[in-house]
């Protein structure tokens, strides 16, 4: 009997690191929770669904349009083939996603995300066609996040090649 109790105790002790790791692991939805009906990558619906399933965070991809607008989309082109860096903000934000929503502006995405506490947003600044555009993108994103009074606890940054340099320059 003592041997069985000792074996159970040792098994529980051996499992403690696994249990602790599982409790500290956090899930971030990549481009939101979009691999389900009614959703699409980086859509406002995918953001809401990530929150609804209990994700700790939701990652989004940010591009700079030809006229300096900020939009959320994974690829450099929209589904209808528009190159984001070569197309104006108004046209891009009319372009449809797979679920019928339009490509969201960063401002609309941040507004929606701000309401979904305690979930955080993980911002990926997509690498632009030139270093100058990378710097412009970083400055505009940082400015928008600050203007919307996001605190550092609800937004995280991912630098993407030049993005890391740009974020560093914006902090100076």
SEMI-682155 format. One record per residue (C-alpha): x, y, z. Coordinates in Angstrom, 2 decimals, padded with zeros to 5 digits, always signed. Each point is the difference from the previous one (the first is absolute). Layout:
residues N
east  north  up
X  Y  Z
...
END
This chain:
residues 172
east  north  up
+000.00  +000.00  +000.00
+002.82  +002.42  +000.94
+001.71  -000.83  -003.29
-003.14  +000.92  -001.99
-000.38  +003.29  +001.87
+003.67  +000.76  -000.56
-000.31  -000.79  -003.74
-003.05  +002.27  -000.37
+001.79  +002.78  +001.89
+003.08  -000.33  -002.23
-002.15  +000.05  -003.15
-001.76  +003.15  +001.16
+003.32  +001.59  +000.87
+001.41  -000.90  -003.42
-003.05  +001.53  -001.73
+000.23  +003.33  +001.86
+002.23  +001.74  -002.63
-002.36  -001.10  -002.78
-003.03  +001.30  +001.88
+001.79  +003.29  +000.75
+001.10  +000.43  -003.63
-003.52  -000.64  -001.23
-001.46  +002.57  +002.38
+002.50  +002.67  -001.12
-000.29  -000.67  -003.74
-001.89  +002.76  -001.79
-001.74  -000.31  -003.35
+000.31  +002.71  -002.63
-002.33  -000.23  -003.00
+002.06  +000.53  -003.16
-001.95  +002.49  -002.16
-002.87  -000.51  +002.42
-002.09  -003.16  +000.20
-000.78  -000.33  -003.69
-000.03  -003.69  -000.90
-003.69  -000.29  +000.73
-003.27  +000.84  -001.69
-000.77  +003.69  -000.46
+003.52  +001.17  +000.70
+002.99  +001.16  -002.06
+003.65  +000.84  +000.71
+000.42  +003.31  +001.84
-003.73  +000.72  -000.12
-001.88  +001.64  +002.84
-001.94  -003.26  +000.32
+003.25  -001.98  +000.44
+001.00  +002.41  +002.77
-003.33  -000.45  +001.79
+000.14  -003.79  -000.42
+003.54  -000.10  +001.47
-001.38  +001.74  +003.07
-003.08  -002.24  +000.13
+002.11  -003.19  +000.14
+002.18  +001.44  +002.78
+003.24  +000.86  -001.78
+002.50  +002.01  +002.03
+000.84  +002.06  -003.09
-000.69  +000.52  -003.67
+002.69  +000.83  -002.57
-000.67  +002.36  -002.89
+001.99  +001.16  -003.03
+000.32  +003.69  -000.85
+000.71  +001.57  -003.40
+000.47  +003.57  -001.20
-002.09  +001.04  -003.02
+001.32  +002.21  -002.81
-001.43  +003.13  +001.66
+001.20  -000.87  +003.52
-003.07  -001.77  +001.36
+000.28  -002.93  +002.41
-001.84  -003.23  -000.82
-000.12  -003.52  +001.42
+000.68  -002.78  -002.51
+002.37  -002.95  -000.07
+001.12  +000.04  -003.61
+001.49  +002.88  -002.02
-003.01  -000.26  -002.34
-003.72  -000.13  +000.68
-002.13  -002.91  -001.22
-000.93  +001.99  -003.10
+003.69  +000.51  -000.82
+000.54  +003.58  +001.18
+003.56  +000.67  +001.18
-000.44  +001.71  +003.36
+003.16  +002.13  -000.26
-001.07  +001.26  -003.44
-003.68  +000.63  +000.74
-001.69  +002.77  +001.99
-001.62  -000.57  +003.41
-003.57  +000.61  -001.16
+000.25  -002.63  -002.75
+001.70  -002.60  +002.22
-002.59  +000.36  +002.76
-002.76  -000.73  -002.55
+001.69  -003.25  -001.06
-001.77  -003.14  +001.27
+001.36  -002.79  +002.17
-001.05  -003.66  -000.40
-002.85  +000.42  +002.49
-001.43  +003.07  -001.75
+001.37  +002.58  +002.44
+002.21  +002.75  -001.35
+003.72  +000.29  +000.76
+000.02  +001.75  +003.39
+001.86  +003.18  +000.77
+002.42  -000.26  +002.90
-002.08  +002.56  +001.88
-003.16  -002.13  -000.28
+001.93  -003.12  +001.01
+001.51  +001.70  +003.05
-003.41  +001.38  +001.04
-001.50  -003.49  -000.17
+002.97  -001.60  +001.76
-000.03  +002.53  +002.82
-003.46  -001.23  +001.01
+001.08  -003.66  +000.20
+001.73  -000.03  +003.38
+002.04  -001.69  +001.30
+001.20  -001.15  -003.44
+003.05  +001.83  -001.33
+000.87  +000.91  -003.58
+003.31  -001.08  -001.53
+000.91  +002.42  -002.78
+002.16  -001.15  -002.90
+001.32  +002.80  -002.16
+000.29  -001.49  -003.48
+003.24  +000.68  -001.84
-000.59  +002.75  -002.55
+001.69  +000.54  -003.36
+002.53  +002.55  +001.29
+001.74  +000.81  +003.30
-001.69  +003.42  -000.06
-003.44  -001.59  -000.20
+000.92  -002.33  +002.87
+000.90  +003.01  +002.14
-003.21  +001.81  -001.00
-002.07  -003.08  +000.82
+001.58  -000.40  +003.44
-000.42  +003.68  +000.90
-003.64  +000.04  -001.09
-000.86  -003.22  +001.83
+001.68  +001.16  +003.23
-001.75  +003.38  -000.32
-003.40  -001.59  -000.51
+000.40  -002.43  +002.88
+001.08  +002.85  +002.30
-002.82  +002.29  -001.18
-002.56  -002.68  +000.78
+001.37  -000.22  +003.53
+000.99  -003.64  -000.12
+002.22  -000.89  +002.88
+003.02  -002.18  -000.58
-001.72  -002.97  +001.66
-002.59  -000.36  -002.75
+002.28  +000.31  -003.03
+003.16  -001.89  -000.89
+002.25  +000.62  -002.98
+001.63  -002.32  -002.46
+002.80  +001.52  -002.04
+000.29  -001.44  -003.47
+003.45  +000.62  -001.51
+000.02  +003.80  -000.31
-002.91  +000.22  +002.45
+002.28  -000.57  +002.98
+002.30  +002.81  -001.13
-002.98  +002.27  -000.61
-001.49  -000.63  +003.44
+003.35  +000.78  +001.60
+000.24  +003.26  -001.97
-003.51  +001.04  +001.02
+000.84  -000.40  +003.68
+002.91  +002.48  -000.15
END
